[in-house]
């Protein structure tokens, strides 16, 4: 049996108000002329003392700065019907107020009976801290105190050359209307000749989220857990410039430096705590909207102060079987794709970046219906661009071959030769770009031969309504220079964010217009869904998605009503797991055209970087047709039935530091649109990737 005080309940608030109203005159009656007012407050009640102890240990682990100065104890309650062990805290009344403001139940005990003494296994908090002053960088924000030290320890191992000379500290804020306190990891110890913006730019080039922390706001405190992992032996090539700065004053309890609840005055970090909603007035005070250039590729190893490199080694093995839905024919494909990426970045200043990325790969076939043994070896020039940020306040420009990627890869996931102009102001962002795919040869070894000549124009506007949610409106033109080819434009809307606590959503909606061979194209497509993820052990998650792409079974009228995607899409994202996958199906993998898709997903996170997803898809044509615009199947439907079939995919993902592993198995069961004796199709993939 568990009895908890639930913050936010109306009766609890009334009881707390009455209790405080009665307690105040009682405390003042017998209070000493000076010194802080102390209270005894109850947090929870359990059927066993072990559960009460576990509750206190959880508070220490997740909110140590907030419970500092409070002495825990267990009070036994006996009556005719129950035997309870009540976890109570003794200490300054202000500390209990901070807990209540952070959403943690803390109800003053009016008339304590007997002595509430801690058992030997219940120790008080020993959070010792000192203030770090001067300019600081911010690396992230977290909902739990222990997550700060875990994250710092991981990044300190990965980037010792960058971080070894800096002093880590933590800034705690407990603003009103926030469900929990926010713990921000910041770095001090910057010398007077160090440019924080330029140093932050180097961090971001190395794959770290970084922003310059504002001088205002709560004090930034360093303490033993952070320093224990922040003071190893200096590496052989330390970061030039920054040197440690001693604390500005003697160590003192962290709670003394935490101000009363209020909205924080400092800018929000690039990596915002999961599930934390931000107040609109906070968002309007800084540039929060993120655009493509805010996430530069990672080059973690410094060659010179301004030149760094990075590399990725990957091995992907795939199995495709019965993609023609005929088990009597041997069409089994078993292939392996080893791949090496090498990247160099040059940052002459905090606002300029030059970047180049090469990819060496070759597909090897162990089983192929045409008895092929391999594809040609490729050395691709994937990216080569120059970026200049804030050449005029708010304006940035990027020129060269660069990655175009939207969040769900519903519009594009490709490298295009382009010139892009960005503008952002607070919550608003705009992008204008002109591009072409493979204007120059991509394969440096053999060339590409004849290439499609398709010019693209993108005009995009973005509004960030909070740190995790935004709305995009866009116009995307595809002008195919070949005669009698498709000329298309897309007018669309994209949005994603949080509908409610633990409930995320996405929305894609687009109209396609254009012409092909004197036939007008008029289609529309929608993809909407949501994921609910519980904040408990193994983080169970459920996903529901509905996608629709219009079809047309009367093309003789001169109008083609089939929706089609941009031909640059990849339809790849993740739900609540650690790895992404084809969210329209790994086996079928269709383009959203003349198609209705129902998606149901269930997922677990047994560990922070380990996830399991089971995803179901149901497929129906909008209009019965004997053609599928694009999919992995090698067989067309009969054109009389709409039901294409069902698919079930299992996705397992694991990440540890720079290592990521993904395993996928999928089966497609054909529907009424295929022959009665059609067989199932199968797909499997195993991929290992290491970044160094």
C-alpha positions in Angstrom: 0.0 0.0 0.0 1.3 3.5 -0.9 -0.1 6.8 0.2 1.3 9.9 -1.5 0.5 13.5 -1.4 -0.2 14.5 -4.9 0.8 18.1 -5.7 -1.7 20.1 -7.7 -4.8 18.3 -6.2 -7.4 20.9 -5.0 -8.0 19.3 -1.6 -4.2 19.1 -0.9 -3.7 22.7 -1.8 -6.5 23.7 0.6 -5.1 21.5 3.4 -1.6 22.9 2.8 -3.0 26.4 3.0 -4.9 25.7 6.3 -1.9 24.0 7.7 0.4 26.9 7.0 -2.2 29.4 8.4 -2.4 27.4 11.6 1.2 26.7 11.8 2.5 30.2 11.5 1.0 31.6 14.7 2.0 28.4 16.6 5.6 28.8 15.4 5.7 32.5 16.1 4.3 32.0 19.6 7.3 29.9 20.7 9.9 31.1 18.2 13.2 32.6 19.1 13.9 36.2 18.3 16.2 35.2 15.5 17.2 32.3 13.3 15.3 30.5 10.5 11.9 28.9 11.1 12.1 25.1 11.1 9.3 22.8 10.3 8.7 19.1 10.1 7.0 18.1 6.9 5.6 14.9 5.4 6.5 13.7 1.9 4.9 10.3 1.6 3.7 7.2 3.5 4.4 3.6 2.8 3.6 0.1 4.1 7.3 -0.7 4.7 10.3 1.3 5.9 12.3 0.1 2.9 9.9 1.9 0.6 10.2 5.1 2.6 14.0 4.9 2.4 13.9 4.3 -1.3 11.8 7.4 -1.8 14.3 9.5 0.1 17.2 8.0 -1.9 15.3 8.9 -5.1 14.9 12.5 -3.9 18.7 12.6 -3.2 19.5 11.2 -6.7 17.1 13.5 -8.7 16.9 16.7 -6.6 19.9 16.9 -4.3 20.2 20.7 -4.3 16.5 21.1 -3.4 16.6 18.8 -0.4 19.9 20.2 0.9 19.5 21.2 4.6 16.6 18.9 5.3 17.0 16.0 7.7 15.0 12.9 6.8 13.3 10.6 9.3 10.6 7.9 9.4 7.6 8.3 11.7 5.6 5.1 12.4 1.8 5.4 12.5 -0.2 2.6 14.2 -4.0 2.4 14.4 -6.6 -0.3 14.2 -6.7 -0.6 10.4 -3.2 0.2 9.2 0.5 0.4 10.0 2.3 3.1 8.0 5.9 4.4 7.8 5.8 8.1 7.0 8.8 9.8 5.4 9.2 13.2 7.0 11.7 16.0 6.6 13.0 18.4 9.2 14.6 21.7 8.4 14.1 25.3 7.3 10.6 26.1 6.1 12.0 27.8 3.0 13.5 24.4 1.8 10.0 22.8 2.1 8.6 25.7 0.1 11.1 25.1 -2.7 10.1 21.4 -2.9 6.4 22.4 -3.2 7.2 24.9 -5.9 9.0 22.2 -7.8 6.0 19.9 -7.7 7.2 17.7 -4.8 4.7 17.1 -2.0 5.8 18.7 1.3 3.0 19.0 3.9 3.9 20.5 7.3 3.1 18.3 10.3 1.0 20.4 12.7 1.5 18.5 16.0 4.4 16.0 15.8 3.9 13.1 18.1 7.1 11.6 19.5 10.6 11.7 18.1 11.1 11.2 14.3 14.6 9.7 14.1 16.4 8.5 11.0 17.4 4.9 10.9 21.1 4.1 10.2 20.5 3.7 6.4 18.9 7.1 6.1 21.4 9.9 5.7 20.9 13.6 5.2 22.0 15.4 2.0 25.6 16.5 1.9 25.5 18.7 -1.2 28.5 21.0 -0.8 28.9 23.7 -3.5 30.8 26.8 -4.5 29.9 29.5 -6.9 31.6 29.8 -10.4 31.7 33.3 -11.7 32.6 34.9 -15.0 31.6 34.0 -18.6 30.2 30.5 -19.0 29.1 28.1 -21.7 25.9 26.1 -21.4 25.9 22.4 -22.6 22.4 21.3 -21.7 19.5 21.2 -19.3 18.1 18.2 -17.4 15.1 17.4 -15.2 17.1 15.4 -12.8 20.3 16.3 -10.8 22.1 13.0 -11.4 21.6 13.4 -15.2 23.9 16.4 -15.1 26.8 14.4 -13.6 26.2 11.4 -15.9 26.2 13.6 -19.0 29.3 15.5 -17.9 31.1 12.3 -17.2 30.3 11.0 -20.7 31.3 14.1 -22.5 34.4 14.5 -20.4 35.5 11.1 -21.7 34.7 11.8 -25.3 36.1 15.3 -25.5 38.9 15.5 -22.9 41.1 17.8 -25.1 38.3 20.3 -25.3 36.9 20.2 -21.8 39.8 19.4 -19.5 40.7 23.0 -18.6 37.1 24.2 -17.9 35.3 24.2 -14.6 31.8 22.5 -14.6 29.0 23.9 -12.6 25.2 23.5 -12.3 22.6 26.2 -12.3 19.3 25.3 -10.7 16.0 27.1 -11.4 12.6 26.4 -10.0 10.2 28.8 -11.9 6.5 28.8 -11.5 4.3 26.8 -13.8 7.1 24.3 -14.5 6.5 20.7 -13.4 10.0 20.2 -12.1 13.2 22.1 -11.4 15.6 22.5 -14.3 19.3 21.7 -13.8 21.6 23.4 -16.3 25.2 22.1 -17.0 27.5 25.1 -17.6 31.3 25.5 -17.9 33.3 28.3 -16.4 37.0 29.0 -16.2 37.3 31.1 -19.4 40.1 33.6 -19.5 39.7 37.2 -20.5 41.2 36.5 -24.0 38.9 33.7 -24.8 35.9 34.4 -27.1 33.0 32.4 -25.7 31.1 32.4 -29.0 34.1 31.1 -30.9 34.8 28.4 -28.3 31.1 27.4 -28.4 31.4 27.1 -32.2 34.2 24.7 -31.8 32.2 22.6 -29.3 29.3 22.5 -31.8 31.6 21.4 -34.6 32.7 18.6 -32.2 29.1 17.4 -31.8 28.3 19.1 -28.5 25.2 21.3 -27.9 26.5 24.7 -26.8 25.2 28.2 -26.1 26.7 31.2 -24.3 25.2 31.5 -20.8 23.8 34.8 -19.7 25.5 36.5 -16.8 22.2 37.1 -15.0 20.2 34.4 -13.3 20.7 32.0 -10.5 24.3 31.3 -9.3 26.2 28.5 -11.0 27.4 26.0 -8.4 30.2 23.5 -8.7 30.3 20.5 -6.3 32.1 17.3 -5.6 30.2 15.0 -8.0 31.1 17.3 -11.0 34.7 18.0 -9.8 35.3 14.2 -9.3 35.1 13.7 -13.0 36.4 17.1 -14.1 39.9 17.0 -12.7 41.8 14.0 -14.3 45.4 14.4 -15.4 45.6 17.0 -18.2 45.7 15.5 -21.7 48.8 15.9 -23.9 47.2 18.6 -26.0 45.1 20.8 -23.8 42.8 23.5 -25.1 44.7 26.7 -25.5 43.5 29.8 -23.6 41.1 28.9 -20.7 42.5 28.2 -17.3 40.7 27.3 -14.1 39.3 30.2 -12.0 39.0 29.7 -8.3 35.5 30.0 -6.7 34.4 33.5 -5.9 33.5 32.6 -2.3 33.7 29.8 0.2 31.6 26.7 -0.3 28.0 27.0 1.0 24.8 25.1 0.7 23.4 25.3 -2.8 19.9 26.2 -1.5 21.2 29.5 -0.2 22.0 30.6 -3.8 18.7 29.5 -5.3 16.3 32.5 -5.6 12.6 32.3 -5.0 10.6 30.8 -7.8 10.5 33.0 -11.0 11.1 32.7 -14.7 14.8 32.3 -15.5 16.5 35.3 -17.1 19.2 33.3 -18.9 18.9 32.0 -22.5 17.7 28.5 -22.9 20.2 25.8 -24.0 20.3 24.1 -27.4 19.6 20.8 -25.6 16.4 21.3 -23.5 15.3 18.8 -20.9 12.9 16.2 -22.1 9.3 17.0 -21.4 9.9 20.6 -20.1 7.6 23.2 -21.5 8.9 26.8 -21.7 7.0 29.9 -21.0 6.1 32.2 -24.0 7.7 35.2 -22.4 11.0 33.4 -22.1 10.9 32.3 -25.7 10.5 35.9 -26.9 13.7 37.1 -25.3 16.2 35.1 -27.4 16.8 33.4 -30.7 15.3 30.0 -30.1 14.2 28.9 -33.6 16.7 26.3 -35.0 17.5 26.0 -38.7 19.6 23.5 -40.6 23.0 25.1 -40.0 22.5 24.9 -36.2 23.6 21.3 -36.3 26.9 21.1 -38.1 28.4 17.6 -38.8 30.7 16.3 -36.0 34.5 16.6 -36.3 35.7 15.8 -32.8 39.5 15.7 -33.2 41.6 18.8 -33.5 44.5 19.0 -35.9 45.2 22.7 -35.3 43.3 25.3 -33.3 41.0 25.9 -36.3 41.1 22.6 -38.2 39.5 19.4 -37.0 38.5 16.0 -38.4 36.1 13.2 -37.7 35.3 9.8 -39.2 32.6 7.2 -39.2 33.0 3.5 -39.9 29.8 1.5 -40.6 28.9 -2.0 -41.7 25.3 -2.7 -42.9 24.0 -6.2 -43.8 20.6 -6.6 -45.4 18.5 -9.6 -46.4 15.5 -9.4 -48.8 13.5 -12.4 -49.6 10.4 -13.0 -51.8 9.9 -9.4 -52.7 8.0 -10.7 -55.7 5.6 -12.5 -53.3 6.5 -15.8 -55.0 8.2 -18.3 -52.8 8.8 -20.7 -55.6 11.2 -18.2 -57.3 14.7 -17.7 -55.9 15.0 -13.9 -55.6 16.9 -13.8 -52.3 19.3 -10.9 -51.9 21.9 -10.9 -49.2 24.3 -8.0 -49.2 26.8 -6.1 -47.1 27.7 -2.5 -47.3 31.0 -1.4 -45.6 31.3 2.4 -45.5 33.9 4.9 -44.3 33.1 8.6 -43.9 35.9 11.2 -43.4 35.1 14.8 -42.7 37.2 17.9 -42.2 36.0 21.3 -40.8 37.8 24.6 -40.7 36.6 27.3 -38.3 38.7 30.5 -38.8 36.2 32.4 -36.5 33.2 31.7 -34.3 30.8 32.5 -37.2 32.5 30.9 -40.2 32.8 27.3 -41.1 34.3 25.3 -44.1 33.3 21.7 -44.3 34.1 18.7 -46.6 32.9 15.1 -46.3 34.0 12.1 -48.3 32.3 8.7 -48.3 34.0 5.4 -49.5 31.7 2.5 -50.0 31.1 -0.7 -51.9 28.1 -3.1 -51.9 29.1 -6.8 -51.7 26.5 -9.5 -52.6 26.6 -12.9 -51.0 23.4 -14.0 -52.6 21.8 -12.4 -55.7 19.3 -13.7 -58.3 21.5 -12.3 -61.0 24.7 -13.9 -59.5 26.2 -10.5 -59.0 29.1 -10.3 -56.5 29.5 -6.6 -56.0 28.7 -3.1 -57.1 31.3 -0.6 -58.2 33.5 1.0 -55.6 32.4 4.6 -54.9 34.3 7.5 -53.5 31.6 10.2 -53.1 32.0 13.8 -52.4 29.0 14.1 -50.1 29.4 17.6 -48.8 31.5 20.6 -49.5 30.3 24.0 -48.3 31.1 27.3 -46.7 28.9 28.7 -44.0 28.9 32.3 -42.7 26.7 33.0 -39.7 25.3 36.4 -38.8 27.2 38.3 -41.6 24.4 40.8 -40.9 22.6 40.5 -37.5 20.0 37.7 -38.0 21.3 36.7 -41.5 23.4 33.6 -42.4 24.4 32.1 -45.8 25.5 28.6 -46.8 27.0 27.9 -50.2 28.0 24.5 -51.7 27.0 20.8 -51.6 25.1 20.4 -48.3 22.6 18.2 -46.5 18.9 19.0 -46.9 17.0 17.2 -44.2 13.7 17.8 -42.5 12.9 16.2 -39.1 10.9 13.2 -40.5 12.6 13.2 -43.9 9.1 13.4 -45.4 10.2 16.2 -47.8 13.9 15.5 -48.3 17.0 13.7 -47.1 19.7 14.3 -49.6 22.8 16.3 -50.4 22.1 19.1 -52.9 24.3 21.7 -54.6 22.8 24.9 -53.3 23.0 28.5 -52.1 20.9 29.0 -49.0 20.0 32.2 -47.2 18.7 32.1 -43.6 17.1 34.7 -41.3 15.9 34.3 -37.8 14.6 36.6 -35.1 13.6 35.1 -31.7 10.9 32.6 -32.5 10.8 33.2 -36.2 13.0 31.7 -38.9 13.1 31.9 -42.7 15.0 30.0 -45.4 15.3 30.7 -49.1 17.4 28.3 -51.3 18.2 27.4 -54.9 19.5 24.0 -55.5 20.2 21.1 -57.9 21.0 17.5 -57.2 24.5 16.5 -58.4 25.3 19.7 -60.4 28.8 18.3 -60.3 29.8 14.6 -60.2 29.4 12.9 -56.9 31.5 9.8 -57.5 35.1 11.0 -57.8 36.3 7.6 -59.1 34.1 7.0 -62.1 31.7 9.9 -62.5 28.0 9.7 -62.7 27.4 9.8 -66.4 24.1 11.5 -67.5 22.3 13.2 -64.6 18.8 14.5 -64.1 18.6 18.3 -64.4 16.1 19.3 -61.8 16.2 22.8 -60.3 14.7 23.3 -56.8 13.4 26.4 -55.1 12.6 26.3 -51.4 10.9 29.1 -49.4 10.3 28.1 -45.8 9.0 29.9 -42.7 9.2 28.6 -39.2 7.6 29.6 -35.9 8.9 28.0 -32.7 6.1 28.1 -30.1 8.2 26.5 -27.5 11.7 24.9 -27.2 10.5 21.5 -28.5 7.6 22.5 -30.8 7.4 24.4 -34.1 5.3 25.0 -37.2 6.7 25.2 -40.7 5.0 26.5 -43.8 6.8 26.0 -47.1 6.7 26.3 -50.9 8.9 23.8 -52.7 9.3 23.9 -56.5 10.8 21.1 -58.7 11.6 22.2 -62.2 12.7 19.3 -64.4 14.6 20.6 -67.4 14.0 17.5 -69.4 11.2 17.8 -72.0 7.8 16.3 -71.1 8.9 15.5 -67.5 7.1 16.3 -64.3 7.2 20.0 -63.1 5.9 20.1 -59.6 5.4 22.5 -56.7 4.4 21.6 -53.1 2.6 23.9 -50.8 2.7 22.4 -47.3 2.7 22.5 -43.5 4.8 20.7 -41.0 4.5 20.8 -37.3 5.6 18.7 -34.3 5.9 19.2 -30.6 4.1 18.2 -27.4 0.3 18.1 -27.1 0.3 17.3 -23.4 2.7 16.0 -20.8 4.3 12.8 -22.2 2.3 13.1 -25.5 4.2 14.2 -28.6 2.7 14.7 -32.1 3.6 15.2 -35.7 1.7 16.7 -38.7 2.5 16.7 -42.4 0.1 18.2 -44.9 0.8 19.2 -48.5 -0.8 20.0 -51.8 1.0 19.1 -55.0 0.4 20.9 -58.2 2.1 20.7 -61.6 2.0 19.1 -65.0 3.4 16.2 -67.0 2.8 15.6 -70.7 0.0 18.1 -70.9 -1.8 16.5 -67.9 -2.4 18.6 -64.8 -1.3 17.2 -61.5 -3.5 17.9 -58.5 -3.0 15.8 -55.4 -2.9 16.1 -51.6 -1.3 14.2 -48.8 -1.6 14.1 -45.0 0.4 12.3 -42.3 -0.6 12.8 -38.6 0.3 10.9 -35.5 1.2 10.9 -31.9 3.4 9.1 -29.4 2.6 8.7 -25.7 5.6 7.8 -23.5 5.3 7.0 -19.8 8.0 8.3 -17.5 8.5 5.1 -15.5 10.6 2.0 -15.6 11.4 0.9 -19.2 9.5 4.0 -20.5 6.7 2.1 -22.3 5.4 4.0 -25.4 2.5 3.8 -27.7 2.2 5.3 -31.2 -0.7 5.9 -33.5 -0.2 7.2 -37.1 -2.5 7.8 -40.1 -1.1 8.7 -43.5 -3.1 9.4 -46.7 -1.9 10.2 -50.3 -4.7 10.9 -52.8 -5.2 8.6 -55.8 -7.0 8.9 -59.2 -8.7 6.2 -61.2 -9.9 8.5 -64.1 -6.8 9.8 -65.7 -8.6 10.2 -69.0 -10.1 13.5 -67.9 -6.7 15.2 -68.2 -6.1 15.6 -64.5 -3.8 13.3 -62.4 -5.1 13.4 -58.8 -2.3 11.1 -57.5 -0.3 12.7 -54.7 3.4 12.1 -54.9 6.3 13.0 -52.6 9.3 15.1 -53.7 11.6 12.1 -54.8 14.1 13.4 -52.3 12.4 11.9 -49.3 13.5 9.0 -47.2 10.5 8.6 -44.8 12.8 7.8 -41.9 12.4 8.7 -38.2 12.1 7.3 -34.7 9.2 7.2 -32.3 10.4 6.9 -28.7 13.4 4.7 -29.3 17.1 5.4 -29.8 17.2 4.4 -33.5 15.3 5.5 -36.6 13.6 3.3 -39.2 11.3 3.4 -42.2 8.1 4.6 -40.6 5.9 3.4 -43.6 7.4 -0.1 -43.3 10.8 -1.6 -43.7 9.6 -4.3 -46.1 7.1 -2.5 -48.3 8.7 0.9 -48.0 6.2 2.8 -50.2 6.0 6.3 -51.4 2.9 8.0 -50.1 0.9 8.0 -53.3 -2.6 6.6 -53.8 -2.2 5.1 -50.4 -3.8 4.9 -46.9 -1.6 3.7 -44.1 -2.5 2.9 -40.5 0.4 2.6 -38.1 0.4 1.2 -34.6 3.5 1.1 -32.5 4.6 -0.1 -29.1 8.0 0.5 -27.6 10.2 -0.1 -24.5 13.4 1.5 -23.3 14.9 -1.1 -20.9 17.9 1.2 -20.6 18.6 4.8 -21.5 20.3 3.9 -24.7 18.6 0.7 -25.5 15.2 0.4 -27.2 12.8 -2.1 -28.7 9.9 -1.1 -31.0 7.2 -3.3 -32.5 5.4 -1.5 -35.4 2.3 -2.6 -37.4 1.2 -1.2 -40.7 -2.0 -1.7 -42.7 -2.1 -0.6 -46.4 -5.0 0.2 -48.6 -5.1 2.0 -52.0 -7.2 5.1 -52.2 -8.3 4.1 -55.7 -7.8 0.5 -56.9 -5.0 0.6 -59.4 -2.7 -2.0 -61.0 0.4 0.2 -60.3 2.3 1.2 -57.2 4.2 4.4 -57.8 7.3 3.4 -55.8 8.0 0.6 -53.3 10.4 -2.3 -52.5 8.0 -4.9 -53.9 8.6 -6.4 -57.3 4.9 -7.2 -58.0 2.0 -4.9 -58.9 -1.5 -5.3 -57.5 -4.5 -6.5 -59.6 -6.2 -3.1 -59.9 -9.5 -4.4 -58.6 -9.0 -4.6 -54.9 -7.8 -1.8 -52.6 -6.3 -4.0 -49.8 -2.6 -4.3 -50.3 -1.7 -6.1 -47.1 -0.2 -5.8 -43.6 3.3 -5.5 -42.2 4.9 -6.1 -38.8 8.4 -4.8 -38.0 10.6 -5.3 -35.0 13.3 -2.7 -34.4 16.1 -3.0 -31.8 18.5 -0.1 -31.2 21.5 0.3 -28.9 23.9 3.2 -28.4 26.9 3.6 -26.2 29.2 6.6 -26.5 30.3 6.6 -30.2 29.0 3.1 -30.9 25.5 2.4 -32.3 23.9 -0.9 -33.3 20.6 -1.4 -35.1 18.7 -4.6 -35.9 15.5 -4.8 -37.9 13.3 -7.7 -38.9 10.1 -7.2 -40.9 7.4 -9.4 -42.6 4.8 -8.2 -45.2 1.6 -10.3 -45.6 -0.1 -9.5 -49.0 -3.7 -8.6 -49.1 -6.7 -9.0 -51.5 -5.0 -6.9 -54.2 -2.6 -9.8 -54.8 -3.1 -13.4 -55.8 -4.6 -15.7 -53.2 -1.4 -17.8 -53.2 0.9 -14.8 -52.9 3.7 -15.5 -50.3 5.0 -13.3 -47.5 8.0 -11.0 -48.1 10.7 -10.7 -45.5 13.4 -8.1 -44.7 16.2 -8.1 -42.2 19.0 -5.6 -41.5 21.8 -5.4 -39.0 24.0 -2.3 -38.8 27.0 -1.4 -36.7 28.4 2.2 -36.7 31.3 3.7 -34.9 32.2 7.4 -34.9 35.7 8.5 -34.1 
